[in-house]
Amino acid sequence: MSKAAARRAVRGSGSADRVPRQASEPVDESTKRDLVFLVADQGMKAMISGFLGRRDFGHKLGCASFDFDGRRDIKLAPHHDSELPLRSGALLQPWRGEYRRAIVVLDHAYENPLPVDEIHKRIGVQLEDVWPQFAAVVIEPELENWFWSDHVEIIKKALVWRPRSGDDRAPRQVLEEAGLWDPGKPKPDDPKAAVEYLHKKKYIGDMSNGIFRRFAEAVPSVRRCTDASFQHLMVTLADWFPAETTTAYTKTEYAQ
């Protein structure tokens, strides 16, 4: 969510509590790092670190490169997704003097979730008066939705695919025949359950967060990604760090 959008969302919501400004000594903006992520779990950290740790991440994501260290610039929420709509402002407050911008990332598939628009609104209320630039990225339903794509060989390598003798089916084919992937859809309805099924049936050799890291480090292109939350992330980075070449994406291109 842009700052302007957050302001629009906040108007008329007088019952929402804002994070109060805290008095502090002036901070030299030139010493601040570019961007901090507050994420719900280690899988998100692995995926984002994988993407932004690549030397070509600016070209792949349609933005200019910026200084990023996944070990330093990604913070984990102590209690995962459900905490972030309520406490993002408080959790990010210790890092305000160190960073210029903030992005909050969470799954929507947590217990008793708020509507996505309400999550954006509540996070916006908390961050608007504190962070000059911020965004909330809500993944529907969860992180595995970023993983499933048409890059078959990359997916196999990320999953540590173990084909059975005489079985040359791709992961999607296995899932379609199991009724876990509608042939007419670009992604499984339950992307996490799809991974769990393949592991249960011993098609894959890994169920760790390394799946996300390996995929993000190797995927050749994200231009055809259909996930709205990932598109929102790319648009946000392109707005904050505009690419200097004519090959940069525009907002319209991201929305297509």
Secondary structure, DSSP 8 states (H G I E B T S, - for coil): --HHHHHHHHTT-TTS------------GGGSEEEEEEESSHHHHHHHHHHHTSTTHHHHHTS------HHHHEEE-TT-GGGHHHHHHHHHGGGTTTEEEEEEEEES-SSS---HHHHHHHHHHHHTTT-SEEEEEEESS-THHHH-SS-HHHHHHHHTB---TT----HHHHHHHTTSS-TTSSS-SSHHHHHHHHHHTT-BS--STHHHHHHHHH----TT---HHHHHHHHHHHHHS--SSTT---HHHHH-
